[in-house]
Amino acid sequence: MAATCPKCGGKLKLTDWRPNCPHCGVNMVYYGMEERLLLDADKAEAEHARTQPRIDRLKAAFVGSKLAIARIVFSVLPIAALFLPIAKFAFKAPYVGYEGSVNAISIYNLVSSHLDFDSLFSMLGSKVMGPMFIFYAVSLVCLLLSAVGVLLHLIFLTLACSPKGKQRNYGFGIANIVLVIVSIVMFFLFSGKVTALFPSVVTASSVGIGAYLYLALLIASFVVDVICFTKGIEVKYKPCFVGNIPADEYFQLVKDGVPLDQIRAVMAERTAAKEAEEAKKAAEEAAAKAAEEEKEAAAVQ
């Protein structure tokens, strides 16, 4: 397809390598550059106007009020509780014995390096040990899922002031609490069965203080979340303009299909009004400063 002049539409030959059109003489390189620059400026300002409300909501979700800051603190505290003793276990057998507690670090070490999945699956299939270790496996999985849920809840706090922030936060909060309750119940069942099956070997098997504190802090975090959404956190939106037209008004003009030249006319009108207002304000400040200087000069004399 042959190239054409952007102004007159005349066809260009391969030999027409000069920047000026051979038909109308316009410089084709710079023709319409001002309009293209204006369009690029409008696109940049429109994109900023779309992004700025998200930034405003993010700021409000984290530091929008004292409750928002308290929500972050209560969302982090459950993670700290996992480093306390979650469960206590002790057994004695010939030539071997163990007594200690389990927390997040020991669970991580167990899952990452010392957990033999083949032995675990074979044990789950055992008629004697299977039901008991199903309770143990469910308890461990629920605890791990709740820890992941706490981290996700903390990450998604950035979107707490978004349209679906309330449903998302409530979903994570309720799911985490339910998972921890199931984990504790399953460990109680496991503990009861293993103690009944090996009464002379297993000397202690109980839920530690860390698990109860973890559950209590999850409930407290959920309560703070409910209070935040009940009282509400004010989002202070920063005014955005496109060509000195308020962003909402500009997007409405574009949506209504208003021609670009009319939008440009509105922009020019608003720009002129803004410049006149700024000039008036500068003149008033200059007059006030001059009057103050005259007063000071009169006082000196």
Protein Blocks (a to p, Z undefined) as FASTA:
>chain_A
ZZddfklopacdfklmbfbdfklopafklgoklmmmmmmmmmmmmmmmmmmmmmmmmmmm
mmmpmklmmmmmmmmmmmmmmmpcfbdcddddehiacdddddfklmmmmmmmmpcfklmm
mmmmpmklmmmmmmmmmmmmmmmmmmmmmmmmmmmmmmmmgmklmmmmmmmmmmmmmmmm
mmmmmmmmmmmmmmmmmmmlmmbdcddfklmmmmmmmmmmmmmmmmmmmnopaddddddd
eehiafklmmmmmmnopafklmmmmmmmmmmmmmmmmmmmmmmmmmmmmmmmmmmmmmmZ
Z
